[in-house]
Amino acid sequence: MYRVEIDRSLCSGFGICAELAPEVIEVGKDGLATVRVGSTADPAVLEAAGACPMAAITVLEEEAA
């Protein structure tokens, strides 16, 4: 499982992350990325974080309970 965090102070609203991981990340009405769900097994979040030009997305691997 992955926990996704977005530093909205760094986000510039490019939206690449939301295109790559739409089940987890969306661009809000304010034009900034927002996490839809806090934890996911979707590996697309790794690509989304890597594609962020502002390095605003952090993906942390969570240990299974």
VEXBA-640566 format. One record per residue: residue in three letters; x, y, z of N, C-alpha, C in turn. Coordinates in steps of 0.2 Angstrom, whole numbers. Layout:
# residues N
('ALA',(X,Y,Z),(X,Y,Z),(X,Y,Z)),
...
# end
This chain:
# residues 65
('MET',(4,-6,0),(0,0,0),(4,6,0)),
('TYR',(2,11,-3),(5,18,-3),(1,23,0)),
('ARG',(5,28,4),(1,34,6),(4,39,2)),
('VAL',(-1,43,0),(1,49,-5),(0,55,-1)),
('GLU',(5,60,-1),(4,66,2),(6,72,-4)),
('ILE',(2,77,-4),(4,82,-9),(5,89,-5)),
('ASP',(11,92,-6),(12,98,-3),(9,104,-8)),
('ARG',(3,106,-6),(0,111,-10),(3,117,-11)),
('SER',(8,119,-6),(12,125,-7),(17,125,-13)),
('LEU',(18,119,-15),(23,118,-21),(19,116,-27)),
('CYS',(13,114,-27),(9,112,-33),(8,119,-37)),
('SER',(9,118,-44),(7,123,-48),(1,121,-53)),
('GLY',(-2,115,-52),(-8,113,-55),(-7,111,-62)),
('PHE',(-1,108,-64),(0,106,-71),(-5,100,-72)),
('GLY',(-7,96,-67),(-12,91,-68),(-9,84,-71)),
('ILE',(-3,84,-72),(0,77,-75),(-2,72,-70)),
('CYS',(-1,73,-64),(-2,68,-58),(-9,65,-59)),
('ALA',(-14,70,-60),(-21,68,-60),(-23,63,-66)),
('GLU',(-19,65,-72),(-20,61,-78),(-17,54,-77)),
('LEU',(-11,53,-73),(-8,47,-72),(-11,43,-67)),
('ALA',(-14,46,-62),(-17,42,-56),(-24,45,-54)),
('PRO',(-29,45,-59),(-35,48,-58),(-39,45,-52)),
('GLU',(-38,39,-50),(-42,36,-45),(-39,39,-38)),
('VAL',(-33,42,-38),(-30,44,-32),(-30,51,-31)),
('ILE',(-28,55,-37),(-27,62,-37),(-31,65,-41)),
('GLU',(-34,71,-39),(-38,75,-44),(-36,83,-43)),
('VAL',(-37,87,-48),(-36,94,-48),(-42,97,-45)),
('GLY',(-42,101,-40),(-48,104,-37),(-50,110,-41)),
('LYS',(-55,113,-38),(-58,119,-41),(-53,125,-41)),
('ASP',(-48,124,-36),(-43,130,-35),(-37,129,-40)),
('GLY',(-38,123,-44),(-32,122,-48),(-26,118,-46)),
('LEU',(-27,116,-39),(-21,112,-36),(-23,105,-35)),
('ALA',(-18,101,-35),(-19,94,-34),(-21,92,-27)),
('THR',(-26,87,-27),(-29,85,-20),(-29,78,-20)),
('VAL',(-27,75,-15),(-28,67,-14),(-35,65,-13)),
('ARG',(-37,61,-17),(-44,58,-17),(-45,53,-11)),
('VAL',(-40,49,-11),(-39,43,-5),(-32,44,-2)),
('GLY',(-32,42,4),(-26,43,8),(-21,37,6)),
('SER',(-24,31,5),(-20,25,4),(-22,21,-2)),
('THR',(-18,18,-6),(-19,15,-12),(-14,10,-13)),
('ALA',(-16,4,-17),(-12,-1,-19),(-10,1,-27)),
('ASP',(-12,6,-29),(-11,8,-36),(-4,10,-38)),
('PRO',(0,7,-41),(7,9,-42),(7,15,-47)),
('ALA',(2,17,-50),(2,23,-54),(4,29,-50)),
('VAL',(3,29,-44),(5,35,-40),(12,36,-40)),
('LEU',(16,31,-41),(23,32,-41),(25,35,-47)),
('GLU',(22,34,-53),(23,37,-59),(21,44,-59)),
('ALA',(15,45,-56),(12,52,-55),(17,57,-51)),
('ALA',(20,54,-45),(24,58,-41),(31,59,-45)),
('GLY',(33,55,-49),(39,56,-53),(38,61,-58)),
('ALA',(32,61,-61),(31,66,-66),(29,73,-64)),
('CYS',(28,74,-58),(27,81,-55),(33,85,-56)),
('PRO',(32,91,-60),(38,95,-61),(40,99,-55)),
('MET',(35,100,-50),(37,104,-44),(39,99,-38)),
('ALA',(39,93,-39),(41,88,-34),(36,89,-28)),
('ALA',(30,90,-29),(25,91,-24),(22,85,-21)),
('ILE',(23,79,-24),(20,73,-22),(25,68,-19)),
('THR',(23,66,-13),(27,61,-9),(23,55,-9)),
('VAL',(26,49,-10),(23,43,-10),(27,39,-5)),
('LEU',(23,37,1),(27,33,6),(24,26,6)),
('GLU',(28,21,6),(26,14,6),(24,12,14)),
('GLU',(17,10,14),(15,8,21),(16,0,22)),
('GLU',(17,-2,28),(18,-9,29),(11,-12,30)),
('ALA',(10,-18,28),(4,-21,28),(2,-23,36)),
('ALA',(-4,-22,37),(-6,-23,44),(-7,-30,46)),
# end
